[in-house]
Amino acid sequence: MNAIVLRSLGGPDVLALERVADPHPEAGEAVVRLHAAALNHRDVWIRKGQYAGITLPVIPGSDGAGEVVETGPGVDPAWRGRAVVIDPSVNWGDNERAQGPSFNILGLPRDGTYAELVKVAADHLYEKPRHLSWEEAAAVPLASVTAYRALVTRAQATAGETVVVTGIGGGVATCVLLLGVHLGVRVYVTSGSDAKLDAARSHGAAGGVNHHDPEWPKAIAALIGDRPDVVIDGAAGETFNRALDLVKPGGRVVSYGATTGPTKNLEARRIFWKQLNVLGSTMGSPRDFAAMLEIYAGGLRPIVDQVLPLDQAAAAHRRMEEGAQFGKIVLRIWD
Ligand SMILES: NC(=O)c1ccc[n+]([C@@H]2O[C@H](COP(=O)([O-])OP(=O)(O)OC[C@H]3O[C@@H](n4cnc5c(N)ncnc54)[C@H](OP(=O)(O)O)[C@@H]3O)[C@@H](O)[C@H]2O)c1
């Protein structure tokens, strides 16, 4: 099969297409012929060597949609020919509160979805929502399960509450926006780009401010006419401190990422004086994944930024590193 194999760490050009052996399923596994894969910022961190536990060579990619072409012993052969999306959370474990010690993510250490074929445990297969194109379906899994767990399972945001989402151009952030709007939450956003703020409004955001304005927390509180009930943040750095300042007393701040690096000078006083709930969130359990997918099956569509062919994975990574995207960057593998 053709696949992008990461053999060394570095710039986007290390992502070259090559011929490798087809995978074959072992007991409990299935092989999916992928029509499309999608990028996550994790793929960029891995390629640059800024991720824990990197072992090379590896085929990157956590998101994929395709057709089951082969099933291993113990797997219902009725899966063959079915259109599926893949849950990228491997070995979540049996605790809904947190993943277990053997948790890992498709695309490292297991070979991932930047390939014509991928081998996964059959219990990671879910029916593809029929109304979604292959590209849209591939855009759903990792970002949407992360968004669902952050917004619903962890923040327990409810209709009528106000939620601020930082860095709305990001894949996860756009999914929080879509799910929030779907659930009747009033979603406000920040972005480094005014064009992305406009795009967010067109997808249902109630308003937004540019985070290059040093007074952005004041500006967004003025827009809301109050402080938000919840802030969902994947930027970290100084943004996380500002999120703690911005949220209502008794509010919730969910942290799911650190795109801009570590948060320095975190003051506990900010947290205890305002009676805040600071919630960490990573990916999601199989229950989160199924609940998230049910919402999409009801008609929701993810936001696809751009679709590029698999052999242009390097260009796709460049776009993500530049932060040029609004939504998910997708790789087309098979028409
Ligand atoms: N814990 C988990 O399970 C999990 C899952 C997925 C992702 N993540 C992490 O979450 C982060 C986002 O992932 P992704 O795949 O959605 O990445 P992405 O698509 O590359 O999005 C990153 C976004 O960060 C925003 N950003 C940049 N500087 C910012 C700032 N100063 N303040 C606020 N926002 C800023 C940008 O938004 P604008 O262009 O709108 O400014 C950019 O689009 C990454 O750090 C990733 O590693 C964690």
The ligand as an SDF file (V2000), in Angstrom:
LIG
                    3D

 48 52  0  0  0  0  0  0  0  0999 V2000
   -5.9910   16.6090   25.3600 N   0  0  0  0  0  0  0  0  0  0  0  0
   -6.4120   16.1050   24.2160 C   0  0  0  0  0  0  0  0  0  0  0  0
   -7.0280   15.0430   24.1370 O   0  0  0  0  0  0  0  0  0  0  0  0
   -6.1690   16.8600   22.9660 C   0  0  0  0  0  0  0  0  0  0  0  0
   -6.8380   16.4950   21.8090 C   0  0  0  0  0  0  0  0  0  0  0  0
   -6.6520   17.2620   20.6530 C   0  0  0  0  0  0  0  0  0  0  0  0
   -5.7870   18.3340   20.6930 C   0  0  0  0  0  0  0  0  0  0  0  0
   -5.1110   18.6260   21.8250 N   0  0  0  0  0  0  0  0  0  0  0  0
   -4.2110   19.7880   21.8840 C   0  0  0  0  0  0  0  0  0  0  0  0
   -5.0580   20.9140   21.7380 O   0  0  0  0  0  0  0  0  0  0  0  0
   -4.4200   21.9100   20.9440 C   0  0  0  0  0  0  0  0  0  0  0  0
   -5.2680   22.2230   19.7310 C   0  0  0  0  0  0  0  0  0  0  0  0
   -5.2810   21.0730   18.8930 O   0  0  0  0  0  0  0  0  0  0  0  0
   -5.9060   21.1210   17.4280 P   0  0  0  0  0  0  0  0  0  0  0  0
   -5.6080   19.8320   16.7650 O   0  0  0  0  0  0  0  0  0  0  0  0
   -7.2980   21.6390   17.5030 O   0  0  0  0  0  0  0  0  0  0  0  0
   -4.9050   22.2150   16.8160 O   0  0  0  0  0  0  0  0  0  0  0  0
   -4.9790   23.2380   15.6290 P   0  0  0  0  0  0  0  0  0  0  0  0
   -6.0800   22.8530   14.7040 O   0  0  0  0  0  0  0  0  0  0  0  0
   -3.5940   23.3610   15.1350 O   0  0  0  0  0  0  0  0  0  0  0  0
   -5.3970   24.6010   16.3840 O   0  0  0  0  0  0  0  0  0  0  0  0
   -4.5250   25.3990   17.1020 C   0  0  0  0  0  0  0  0  0  0  0  0
   -5.1730   26.7550   17.2950 C   0  0  0  0  0  0  0  0  0  0  0  0
   -4.5510   27.4190   18.3730 O   0  0  0  0  0  0  0  0  0  0  0  0
   -4.9750   28.7420   18.3250 C   0  0  0  0  0  0  0  0  0  0  0  0
   -4.0430   29.6760   18.9590 N   0  0  0  0  0  0  0  0  0  0  0  0
   -2.8000   29.9950   18.5660 C   0  0  0  0  0  0  0  0  0  0  0  0
   -2.2960   30.9330   19.3910 N   0  0  0  0  0  0  0  0  0  0  0  0
   -3.2750   31.2210   20.2980 C   0  0  0  0  0  0  0  0  0  0  0  0
   -3.3660   32.1260   21.4050 C   0  0  0  0  0  0  0  0  0  0  0  0
   -2.3650   32.9240   21.7510 N   0  0  0  0  0  0  0  0  0  0  0  0
   -4.5210   32.1470   22.1230 N   0  0  0  0  0  0  0  0  0  0  0  0
   -5.5500   31.3510   21.7870 C   0  0  0  0  0  0  0  0  0  0  0  0
   -5.5020   30.4970   20.7480 N   0  0  0  0  0  0  0  0  0  0  0  0
   -4.3790   30.4270   20.0220 C   0  0  0  0  0  0  0  0  0  0  0  0
   -5.1440   29.0870   16.8440 C   0  0  0  0  0  0  0  0  0  0  0  0
   -6.4500   29.6030   16.6880 O   0  0  0  0  0  0  0  0  0  0  0  0
   -6.7370   30.9570   15.8750 P   0  0  0  0  0  0  0  0  0  0  0  0
   -6.1180   30.7370   14.5310 O   0  0  0  0  0  0  0  0  0  0  0  0
   -8.1980   31.0710   15.8580 O   0  0  0  0  0  0  0  0  0  0  0  0
   -6.0610   32.0660   16.6400 O   0  0  0  0  0  0  0  0  0  0  0  0
   -4.9810   27.7240   16.1570 C   0  0  0  0  0  0  0  0  0  0  0  0
   -5.8880   27.5480   15.1080 O   0  0  0  0  0  0  0  0  0  0  0  0
   -3.0340   21.3590   20.6210 C   0  0  0  0  0  0  0  0  0  0  0  0
   -2.1280   21.8570   21.5630 O   0  0  0  0  0  0  0  0  0  0  0  0
   -3.2070   19.8650   20.7560 C   0  0  0  0  0  0  0  0  0  0  0  0
   -1.9970   19.2160   21.0520 O   0  0  0  0  0  0  0  0  0  0  0  0
   -5.2880   17.9140   22.9680 C   0  0  0  0  0  0  0  0  0  0  0  0
  1  2  1  0
  2  3  2  0
  2  4  1  0
  4  5  1  0
  4 48  2  0
  5  6  2  0
  6  7  1  0
  7  8  2  0
  8  9  1  0
  8 48  1  0
  9 10  1  0
  9 46  1  0
 10 11  1  0
 11 12  1  0
 11 44  1  0
 12 13  1  0
 13 14  1  0
 14 15  2  0
 14 16  1  0
 14 17  1  0
 17 18  1  0
 18 19  2  0
 18 20  1  0
 18 21  1  0
 21 22  1  0
 22 23  1  0
 23 24  1  0
 23 42  1  0
 24 25  1  0
 25 26  1  0
 25 36  1  0
 26 27  1  0
 26 35  1  0
 27 28  2  0
 28 29  1  0
 29 30  1  0
 29 35  2  0
 30 31  1  0
 30 32  2  0
 32 33  1  0
 33 34  2  0
 34 35  1  0
 36 37  1  0
 36 42  1  0
 37 38  1  0
 38 39  2  0
 38 40  1  0
 38 41  1  0
 42 43  1  0
 44 45  1  0
 44 46  1  0
 46 47  1  0
M  CHG  2   8   1  16  -1
M  END
$$$$
